[in-house]
Amino acid sequence: MTHDDLALHYENIIRFANNDCERYEVPGADADIYRDLQQEYIEPSNDFEKGMITGKVIAYLKTAFDKLKKNYPSHNEDWESLDEQLSSAEDLDSFNELINNASKLISEIRSKQK
């Protein structure tokens, strides 16, 4: 999966958690935020900026996972597992893996809704 695909999947997670809202409709529903994270891990500008964008992504994903736990309680174990993965994310690869796992779960949920 390309970096841009992962950024779009990040945006999809935030939007799905907010009832498929529009881009920019809720804080965090913007693939550019994840692209900023990717950029800071690939070519860091400074530790402060890296910490700020990392914290922002963690906060948006944590909020999304909390909403998804309420909206899809039958998948609580999956959301808890993703929460744990988020808590231990320490590099770009671990964030990318998290986005990939969350995206797969959302695809599974969407397929059952049809």
N, C-alpha and C positions, 0 to 999 in steps of 0.2 A: 504494500500500500504506500502511495506517495505521501510526502509531507502535506501536500494540499488536500489530498483525500482525508487525511487524519484531521486537518483543521475543519473541513466540512462536516466530518462525523462529530467532532466536538460541538459544533454549532447545532447539529441535529439533536444531540443529547439534551442540550439546554432547551431547545425549542419543544422537544417531545415532553419534557418534564413540565412545560408550561402550556399544555394543551395545544401543541403545534402552533405556537404564536408566530408572528412575523419576525423577521430579522430586526433587531434593535427594539422590539416591543418590550422586552425585559432585559435587565442588565445581564451581560454575559452572552447573549444570543448573537454572537458575531464571530465568524471564523478567524477574523484578523487577530483576535485576542490569542488564540492558540498559535497562530503564525508568529506572533510576537514572542511567545514562549519558545517556540522552535528556534527562532533567530537568536535568542539570548543563550540558549544551550549550545548552538553551533558556533556563533561568533559573539561571545559575551562582551557587552560594552563596559559593564562594571557590576560588582557584587550587589549593589543597591538595586539597580534596575532588574537584575535577574531575580532577586528576592521579591521585589514588588510584583512582577508578572507571575511568578510562581505562586505567590500567595493569592493573587487574583483568580487564577485558574482553579486552584484548590477550593477557594471559597465558592465559586460558581458551580463547580461540580458537586461539592458537598451539599449545597442547597438543592441542586437538581436531584441528587440521589435521595435526599430526605423527602422531597415531593413525590418522587417515584415510589418510594416505600408506601406512602399513604394511598397513592392512586392505584398501585398494583401490589397489594399485600400478598398475593399468592406467590410472588417472587422475592419476598423479603430476604430469604437466605442469599439469593443472588446479589441483591442490593447491599447487604451487609458485607459480602465478600468483596464487592467493588469498593465499598467504604474502607475496608481494611487495606486494600491495594492502594487506594488513594493516600491513606495515612503513611504508607511506607514508600511512596514514590519519591525517588531521589535523583533521578536523571531522566533525560529525554526518552530513552528506551522504555523505562517503566511507565512514564506518562502515555507513550504511544500504545503500549500493551493494554493499559487501562482503557483508553479510548476505544481500542479495537474490541475488547471484551464487552464493554458497555454497549457498543454499537451492535454487536451480535445479539445481545439480549433484547435490545429494542427491536431489531428485525424479527426476532422470534415472536415477540409480543404482537407486533403489527401483523404478522402472518396469521396469527390466531384470531385477530379482530375482523378479518375479512369474511 
